[in-house]
Amino acid sequence: MSDAALLNRTLAIEVALVTEAAALAAYKLAGRGDEKAADQAAVDAMRRAFDKLEIEGTVVIGEGERDEAPMLFIGEKVGTGRGPRVDIALDPLEGTTLTAKSMPGAMAVVALAVGGTLLHAPDVYMDKIAVGGGYPAGVVDLDADPADNIVALAKAKGVRADQITACILDRPRHEKIIAAVRKTGAAVRLITDGDVAGVIDTAEAHTGVDIYIGQGGAPEGVLAAAALRCIGGQIQGRLVFKTDDERMRAERLGLKDLTRKYTTSEMASGDVIFASTGVTTGSMLTGVLDTAHHLTTETVVMRSATGTVRWIKTRHPKLA
């Protein structure tokens, strides 16, 4: 049986256990003001959970290179080694600042794909633009003016530009993009962190987000592309290098064209499973709920092979 065929429903549920473990560990430090401690707790819990997963996994999007991260580093082998060969992209705690401040939208994220099919992106910035499903290919373009993209998307959707909402990270570097979008009459929804959820929101009608524009982390771009492969949508991304060291790191990962504009399928080309568990409640997921005797988590699991999306609510008994 092929590795692709083995990325089945059972494995999808088991991946959810990995993100649940990370989310529960991070939640214990929510609001404590210590980003590093929250992130480390999530990393440790996720790494332990991977030890039980029946996969032959290689981390291709992780916590950094081996000399920077003690575990879940790029190139690390995880799983029992007895299952399908898979690439793994992960963010044990997407939203470290959100967790430290107990703000909405923090979550634990993992994507599994058939080995060799996820972009090996270094931990640098990436320019991104994304829309949900149902539009013709190339309806928006990373190289087009933001205002032109808003107008093109509005035309494709059959609405006026002032009925479009763009999600953008609230950063000084995005001032010109925000101004250009608002000049068309479109609304701007600013987020402080968590651009994986920001991209996914474009594919979910209930969020009211039509397009994501801006510069964020490249690892988050690959994770978002994996999710859109499952639920539909388009993302384009181009790596942004600020130093020669960043370019050298990309070349060590096998990237040759450092100016390339990547599409959804170029960032995540194979069969994909995407899972995420909420740490703090956001637009995508309910965070960990703490009651007298239990902790309750909400997890979303997506599969590209079937297009299914499952929400899993799990009650975890508190240990004495």
MOUR-V499956 format. One record per pair of residues at least 6 apart in sequence whose ideal C-beta (glycine too) atoms are under 7 Angstrom apart, sorted by the first residue. I is the first residue (numbers start at 0). J is the second residue. Records with the same first field share a line. If there is no record, write none. Layout:
I = J ; J
This chain:
2 = 83 ; 84 ; 85 ; 113 ; 114
3 = 113 ; 269 ; 270
5 = 82 ; 83
6 = 83 ; 111 ; 113 ; 270 ; 272 ; 304
10 = 272
11 = 272 ; 300 ; 302
12 = 300
13 = 52
14 = 109 ; 111 ; 272 ; 274 ; 300
15 = 274 ; 298 ; 300 ; 311
16 = 48
17 = 45 ; 48 ; 49 ; 52 ; 109
18 = 107 ; 108 ; 109 ; 274 ; 275 ; 276 ; 298
19 = 276 ; 296 ; 298 ; 313
20 = 44 ; 45 ; 47 ; 48
21 = 41 ; 44 ; 45 ; 91 ; 92 ; 107
22 = 106 ; 107 ; 276 ; 277 ; 278 ; 287 ; 296
23 = 44 ; 287 ; 294 ; 296 ; 315
24 = 40 ; 41 ; 43 ; 44
25 = 37 ; 40 ; 41 ; 92 ; 98 ; 107 ; 278
26 = 278 ; 287
27 = 40
28 = 36 ; 37 ; 40 ; 98
29 = 98 ; 101 ; 278 ; 279
30 = 100 ; 101
31 = 99
32 = 99
33 = 99
34 = 95 ; 96 ; 99
37 = 92 ; 95 ; 98 ; 99
38 = 91 ; 92 ; 95
41 = 91 ; 92 ; 107
42 = 62 ; 70 ; 71 ; 91
45 = 71 ; 89 ; 91 ; 107
46 = 70 ; 71
49 = 56 ; 77 ; 78
52 = 78 ; 79
53 = 78 ; 79 ; 81 ; 82
54 = 78 ; 82 ; 83 ; 85
55 = 78 ; 80 ; 82 ; 83 ; 84
56 = 76 ; 77 ; 78 ; 85 ; 87
57 = 74 ; 76 ; 86 ; 87
58 = 71 ; 72 ; 73 ; 74 ; 75 ; 77 ; 87 ; 89
59 = 73 ; 86 ; 87 ; 88 ; 117 ; 119
60 = 88 ; 89 ; 117 ; 120 ; 218 ; 221 ; 222
61 = 68 ; 71 ; 72 ; 73 ; 75 ; 89
62 = 68 ; 71 ; 72
63 = 72 ; 73 ; 122
64 = 72 ; 73
65 = 72 ; 74
71 = 89 ; 91
77 = 87
84 = 114
85 = 111 ; 112 ; 113 ; 114
86 = 112 ; 114 ; 115 ; 116 ; 117
87 = 109 ; 111
88 = 110 ; 117 ; 218 ; 221 ; 222 ; 225
89 = 108 ; 109
90 = 108 ; 218 ; 219 ; 222
91 = 107
92 = 98 ; 105 ; 107 ; 278
93 = 105 ; 106 ; 108 ; 193 ; 195
94 = 104 ; 105 ; 106 ; 192 ; 193
96 = 192
97 = 103 ; 104 ; 105 ; 192 ; 193 ; 279
98 = 105 ; 278 ; 279
101 = 279
102 = 191 ; 279
103 = 279 ; 280 ; 281
104 = 192 ; 193 ; 196 ; 279 ; 281 ; 282
105 = 278 ; 279
106 = 196 ; 275 ; 276 ; 277 ; 278 ; 281 ; 284
107 = 275 ; 276 ; 278
108 = 195 ; 222 ; 275
109 = 274
110 = 222 ; 225 ; 271 ; 272 ; 273
111 = 272
112 = 225 ; 267 ; 269 ; 270 ; 271
113 = 269 ; 270
116 = 267 ; 268 ; 269
117 = 221 ; 267
118 = 221 ; 261 ; 265 ; 266
119 = 252 ; 253
120 = 217 ; 218 ; 220 ; 221 ; 238
121 = 217 ; 245 ; 248 ; 249 ; 252
122 = 216 ; 217 ; 218
123 = 217 ; 238 ; 239 ; 240 ; 245
124 = 214 ; 215 ; 216 ; 217 ; 239
125 = 214 ; 215 ; 216 ; 217 ; 220 ; 236 ; 237 ; 238 ; 239
126 = 141 ; 214 ; 236 ; 237 ; 239
127 = 211 ; 213 ; 215 ; 220 ; 234 ; 236
128 = 139 ; 141 ; 148 ; 211 ; 212 ; 235
129 = 198 ; 201 ; 210 ; 211 ; 223 ; 227 ; 232 ; 233 ; 234
130 = 138 ; 139 ; 152 ; 201 ; 209 ; 210 ; 232 ; 233
131 = 201 ; 202 ; 231 ; 232
132 = 202 ; 230 ; 231 ; 232
134 = 155 ; 233
135 = 155
136 = 233
138 = 151 ; 152 ; 155
139 = 148 ; 151 ; 152 ; 210
140 = 148 ; 235
141 = 235 ; 237 ; 260
144 = 179
145 = 176 ; 179 ; 180 ; 212
146 = 179 ; 180 ; 182 ; 183
148 = 210
149 = 160 ; 163 ; 165 ; 180 ; 183 ; 185
150 = 160 ; 183
152 = 163 ; 209 ; 210
153 = 159 ; 160 ; 162 ; 163
160 = 183 ; 184 ; 185
161 = 184 ; 185
163 = 185 ; 209 ; 210
164 = 185 ; 186 ; 188 ; 207 ; 208 ; 209
165 = 180 ; 185 ; 187 ; 209 ; 210 ; 212
166 = 188 ; 190 ; 197 ; 200 ; 208 ; 211
167 = 173 ; 176 ; 177 ; 187 ; 189 ; 212 ; 213
168 = 190 ; 194 ; 213 ; 215
169 = 189 ; 190 ; 191
172 = 214
173 = 213
176 = 212 ; 213
177 = 187
180 = 187
181 = 187
188 = 208
190 = 197
193 = 281
194 = 215 ; 219
195 = 219 ; 222 ; 223
196 = 281 ; 282 ; 283
197 = 211
198 = 211 ; 223 ; 234
199 = 223 ; 226 ; 283
200 = 206 ; 208 ; 282 ; 283
201 = 208 ; 209 ; 210 ; 211 ; 232
202 = 227 ; 230 ; 231 ; 232
206 = 282
214 = 239
217 = 238
220 = 236 ; 266
221 = 266 ; 267
223 = 234
224 = 234 ; 263 ; 266 ; 267
225 = 267 ; 271 ; 273
226 = 273 ; 301
227 = 234 ; 263
228 = 263 ; 267 ; 271 ; 303
229 = 271 ; 273 ; 301 ; 302 ; 303 ; 306
230 = 301 ; 308
233 = 263
234 = 263
235 = 260 ; 261 ; 262
236 = 261 ; 266
237 = 258 ; 259 ; 260 ; 261
238 = 249 ; 257
240 = 246 ; 249 ; 257
246 = 257
249 = 257
270 = 303 ; 304
271 = 303
272 = 302
273 = 301
274 = 298 ; 300
275 = 284 ; 298 ; 299
276 = 284 ; 296 ; 297 ; 298
277 = 284 ; 285 ; 286 ; 287 ; 297
278 = 286 ; 287
279 = 286
280 = 286
284 = 297 ; 299
285 = 297
287 = 294 ; 295 ; 296
288 = 294 ; 295
292 = 316 ; 317
293 = 314 ; 315 ; 316 ; 317
294 = 315 ; 317
295 = 312 ; 313 ; 314
296 = 313 ; 315
297 = 310 ; 312
298 = 311
299 = 308 ; 310
300 = 309 ; 311
301 = 308
